[in-house]
Structures are given as structure tokens and as C-alpha cells.
Amino acid sequence: MEAELTLDELVTLFEDIVVLEPQKVVFTGGEPLMRVDLFEITKAFRRIAAHPQIHLCLMSNGSLINEEIAAKVAESFNEIRISVDGPSEINNKLRGNGAFETAMKAVRYLRNAGIVPSVSITLSSLNLPSLINFLSFLFDEMLITDFHLTPFRPVGRGAKCSDLICSWKDAQLIVADFWQKRFGDLSGSGNLKGYKLVDCGNCGIGSHINIQPNGSVYPCHVLSAPEFLLGNLRQINLTEIVWESTILKQLQNLDFIQLAEHDDRLNYLFKDAICMGEVYRDAPELFVKK
């Protein structure tokens, strides 16, 4: 396994990131707090990226957050998301024994440190039935009003867990109904009972990139197969990768709806919440390879 980028290598990376002027840089994993020099890294980034100001986000399962770490996180990051997928019995089944309890402790430590975390929920057939009760718990017991929902993807370690796939549209209707009952009809939202997904012909690939600990760069965390390797930061700088990558440019130009109209295998693209990782699984020849 290749070694992680050193602090000096990351400083070079940060200089390139500033040139690209992203709105947000997300530290994720695995568990990013396992890196012992994480706060040295964020300090170096802040020095380099003071102008323009770039939003720093930490995604964590909360397992390593105590009172001391929470204070450092609050000082270092603009945003923190704690990954938790449901009430104790469901979350622990998905993420391991004790995962729910440590996540809730982390939320309390962070609140005491002056930062209100959001909760990141991966929706599946396992937790969708309890979603309303879980959201009520987050609002009423944990005082969390910011949460991020993403559908389970049968890729990577989840490739053999297709039984966990759930309807994204059903999930959004549940959330819309929950929100309306709590706060009434929101301005500009229209009739939430008749909520419809916005048509989208592209998943947004190209608006973000994924950088692995060893410096390998991919279009996203889903398209991380070898044929989608855009380059490695130990051989080529990030700005050159982003501006000159043929793979990235051609992926950006793929249109889901057009693909679906010309390939019967991809009829599901007319459904909701489809990502390119799923298209690649079923029709890899549609993607550009080196």
C-alpha cells in the first residue's frame, strides 16, 4: 500500500487548490481523525488559503471525538458532518456495535465546543422505515436541524448488498412530509404532497474531484476504478490534472438522459438519484478509458 502524502506534499497540493478556487474542501475517509497530523494539515491549509476563504468540512463517524478533539475541530473546520444512519439498533447493525452511542457523544462534545454538527445519513431499505422517527429524534433530542441524505449505492464494499437499495423518491417524499408537518409549507416549495424530483441529465461530475491519501486523483469516490485514474499528485500537479484531463472532460459531457434514450439497458436512468457509478457497473464501455 502506497504511503500517504506527507505534510510537505500536502502544502504543495493546497497551493494548487487555492488556484482552482473551490467553494469547499472536504476531509473524509475512512476516518480522517485517524491521521495524527490532521490539525497541522488544517493549519497549513488555512495559512495558504486565507484569501480567498475556502470552506473546510470534516466528515467523521465521531468515534475519535472527545472534549479535547472537539475543541480542535471547532477551531479548524467551518462544518462537520457526523455519519449516523438511524437509531441505535439500525446504525449499529450497519456501522458496528457502539457506533450510535459514540456518534451521539461526539455531537454533544461538538455542541459544547461551539459548533453545531450536521448529520449525514445514508438511506437504505434498512433505515428508511424508521426515518421519520429518527429525524424527530435528531430535532427534538439532539437539536440538529441540518442533515444530509444520500442513497445507498451498490458499489465498492456495498456491491454485494443490492438488497439495501431503496427508493430515493420515497425518501424525499418522507422528508418533505416531515418538514411540512414541522414548519408548514415553506416559501417557494409549493405543494409538498405533490413533490417532484427535478430532472437532471448529468450527476454533476466535474464539480468535484476525489483525492486519495496516496495522491491518486479520481473524478469522484464512486468512479475510483484504475481506468478512471486522472493522475497522481506525486507525478503531476492538481491544476494540470483538472485543466487537461481528457477523461474528466469527456465524463463532464456525458448526458444521462441521452444515454438512456439510446441504450435499453439504461432505462433506469429516467428514475431518481442515479449516479455514474451505477451506469459504469452496467455499461462500462460507455465510459472513456485511457
N, C-alpha and C positions, 0 to 999 in steps of 0.2 A: 504494500500500500504506500502511495506516494506521501511524502511529508507535507504538512500544512504550510501555507505561505507564512513566512516569518513577518515580524513587525516591520522590518525594513522593506520587504516586498510589498506589504500592505500599504505603506506610506506612498510608494510609487503608484499603486493602484488608486489610492484616494486622490492623488493629483490628477489622474485621468478621469476619475468620476466627476470631479469638480468641473472639468472642461465640458463634460456631457450634460451638466446641469439637470440631474434628475430631481423630481419632486421628493422622492423618498428612497432611503436605503434601509433595507430590512435585514436584520441579523437573525438567522433562523438555523435549523439543524435538521435532524438530531436536536440536541440541546446545546445552544450556544454558550450557556453559562459554564459548560464543562471546560471551556478554554480559559486557562488560568490568567491569561493576559488580556482578557476581554476589555477591561476598563482602561488599560493602557492603549488599546486599539481605538476605543471611542474618543479618548483624549486627543490622540494623534489626528483622528479624523476631524474633530472639532477645530483644531488649530488650522488645518488646511482648508476646511470648508466653512470658515466663519463667514465668508462673503462669496457666493450667496449662501444664505442659511438653508441647509438641507435637513429635512425631517428624518430623524433616526427612529426606527421602530425595532423593538425586540419581541420575538415570538418565542415563548417558553412554555414548558409544561408545569413550571412552578416548583419542581422538586428540589431545586437547589437554592430557593429564595428563603432567606431568613431575615431578621431585622437589619443586620448589617448590609447584606446584599441588596435588600430593598432600597435602602438609602442611597447606595451607589447607582442603582438602576434609575431611581428618580432624578438623580443629578445628571446622568449620562444620556438618557433617552427622552424623546418627545412623546413616545407612545409605547405601551407594552400590551401585548395580547397574550392571555393565558389560554392554552388549549385545553378544553374540557368538553366532553361530548354528551353529557347528560347527568342525571342523578347518580348517586354513588354506585348502585349495583350495576348500572349500564356502563358508566365510564370506566369502572374498574375491570369490567369484563373486556372492554376494548383496549384499555391502556395499562392494565396491570393492577394488582392489589395495592390499595392505599393511594392510588393516583388521584382520586377525587379529593380525599382529605388533604393531601399536600397542596393541591391546586387551590383549595379554599383558604388554607393558611397563607399561601402566597398572596392571594387577593387582599387579605386583611393586613399583612405586613406592608404591602404597597400602598394601601389607603392610608395607613398610619404614617408612611413616609411622604405623603403628599401627592401621590399620583394615583388616579383612578384608572385601573386597567380595564380593557375590554376583554370579552371572552370570544374565542374562536371555536366554532362548533362545526365539526364535520358531520353532515347529515347522512344517515343510513336507514335501512329498514329496521334496524335495531332500536334507534333512538327517536325516530320520527313519531311513534305513537305517544311518547312522553314529552314531546317538545313544548307544548303549552304549559304543562306543569313546571318544566324546567325553566322556561323563560320567566314564569311567575316567581319562582324561587330566586332567580338572579335579580329581578327587580325588587322584590319585597324583602328578601333576607340579606342579599349581598350588595344591594343598592347599585347595581350595574345597569346602565341604560344603553350601553354601546356593545353590540355583539355583531360578529361576522359569521355568516353562514356559507359553507361551501359544500357541494355534493360529494359524496364518496366516489372516488374514481377507481375502477378496477385495473389499475396499472401498478407497476412496481411490486411492493410486498402485498398489495391488495389484488393482484392479478387473478388469484385463485379464490377470491371472495365475492364473486358476482352476486351471491345471494344478499349482499349488503346494499346493493343498488336500490335507491328509492326515487320516487318522482320529485324532481325539483319544483315543478309547478305546484304540486300538492303542498310542498313545504312552504313555498312563498304565499300560497293562499292561507295557510295556517298562521303564518307570521302577520300577514296583513289583517286577518280577522282579529288576532290577539291585540295588535296595535290599535285597531279601531275601537275595540271594546275598552281599551285603557284610556285613550286620548281623544276619541271621537274622530270624525272624518278630517284628515289632515288637509291643509291648504294645498290645492293643486293635485290631490291624489285621486279625485273622482270617486266613483263607487267602488270601494274595495271588494265588495262581493263579486263584482264583475271584473276583477283584476285580470289583466292580460300581460303576458310577457312581451317585452319589446323585441321585435325581430332584429336579429343580428347576423350578418353574413360572415363575420370574422370574430375569432375569440379574443382579439386584441393583442395577439402575439406581435412582438416588436416594440410594445410599450414598456417591456421589462426584459431583463435577462437574468440568468441564474449563474452565480459564480460558486464553484465548489471549493472546499477547503484547500485542495491541491492546486488551485489556479485554473482548472478547466472551466470553460465558459460554454453554456448551452442556452438555447432560446428560452427555455423555461424548465421548471423542475420536473415536468412530465416528459418532455422531449429530451431526455438525458441519455439516450442510446448513443453508442460510439459514432454512428453515421451523422448525428446532429452536433457533434463537437465543432464549435466555432473556432476554437483555438485555445491555447494555454498561455496564461499571463507570464510564464517563465520564458516563453519564446517570442511573444508578440504583445504589444501593449493594447489596453482595452479600447482606446479610441479607434485604433486601426481595425480591431475586430468588429466593432459596431458599425463603422462607416464603410467598410469594404467587404464584409462577409456576403458572398453570393447566396449562401444558404439562408441567412436571415432575411435578405431582401426578397427571395422567392417565397419564403414562408409568409411574409407580410402580405404578399399579393394573392395568396390563396383565398378563395371565397367559398365558404361552406355551402351556401345555397346553390351556387353554380355547380359545385361538385355533386351535390345531391341530385340535381336535375339531370345529370349525365351518367350517373352510376347507381344502378338499382340497389347495390349493396349498402348504399349510404342514405337510404330513405329516412333513417332515424335522425339525420341532421336537421330535419324540419321540426324535430322535437326540441325540448328546452334543455339548456345547460350542457351542451355538448362541447367537448374540448378537442383540440387537435390530437391529443394523446390517444383518444378513442378512435379517431379516424385512422391514425397511423396503425393502430392494432389491426384494423380490418382491411386497410388498403395501403400498405406501406409503399407501393410503387408510385403512389401519387405524390410522394414527398421527394424533395431533392436530396440526393446523396452526393458525397464528394467523389 
